[in-house]
Amino acid sequence: MKEPKIGVGDLVYHLIYGKEWLAIVLDMKEVEEKCVKKRNQLCREYVLVHMQSGSKYEDFFQSSLDSTRLTQFSGLISYHWLRRVSW
């Protein structure tokens, strides 16, 4: 079964950290242009996400590199690590 594609507004989790790592997708313009349209299998483009308040990793970006951190709660994550949460 193929994983559903993620989009802006989706609740996502990180493949390494599991479903305790929850974030909302805020922007993915580069992914849409470089990965989805070209159907690239391994997409390393970044998605802007905001961590879900109250989740185990809500302050995930606090210790991230300046290049991927926007705020303590928002930052950039490679598209290929994210999956949409399905209930």
N, C-alpha and C positions, 0 to 999 in steps of 0.2 A: 504494500500500500504506500503510495506516494505522500510525503508530508505536504500539508496545505501551505501555500505561500503566505508569508506575512505581509502586512500592510500597515500604514499609518493608523494609529488608534488601537491596534491589536495588543493584547496582553501576551507577553512572551516569556520564555524561560531560557536559561543558558544550558547547553548540553553538558558542560563540565560540572556546574554547580547544582543542577537539577531543578526541580519545580519549587524549591525554596527561594530561588533567585528569580524574582518577578519584576518585570518592567513594562512600561507602556512605550510603544514605538511613536516617536514624535516626528521624525523625518527620515526619509530614505531615498532622496532624489538620485544620488549617485548609484545606488543599488538598482533602482528602476531603469536607469539609462544604460548601465554597464553590464548588468547581470541578467535581469528579467527579460529584457528585449533581445539580448544576444544569447540567452539560454546557456550561460556559462555554468558548468556543473559545480565548480569550486569557486565561490565568490568571496573575495577577501575585502570587498568594499565595506565601509563603515555605515552603521545605522545609529542615529541619535535616539537614545532611550532615556526615560526618566524612571528611576527605581520606584517600585510600589511601596508606599508608606506602610510600615508595620511588618514588612517582610524581613526575613533573616538577614538579607544582604542590602537593606535599604541605604546604607552608607558605603556601598561598594566602591564608589568613585573617590571617596575621601583619600584613599591611599594609592590611587592610580596616577600614572604619569600625567604631567600637565598637558601633553599633546592629545590625550584622550578624555580628559576631565573638563566638563563645562562648569559644573557646580559639584557640591558634595553628593548630590542626588542624581545628577544627569551627566551623560557622557557618551562616548562612541564605543561601539562594540562591532566586531566583524560579523557580517550577515550570516556567514556559514555556521556560527556557533548558536544561533537563535532558532527557536521553534515556537510556533503559536500554541498557547495553552488551549486544549480542547477539554471541555467539561463532559 
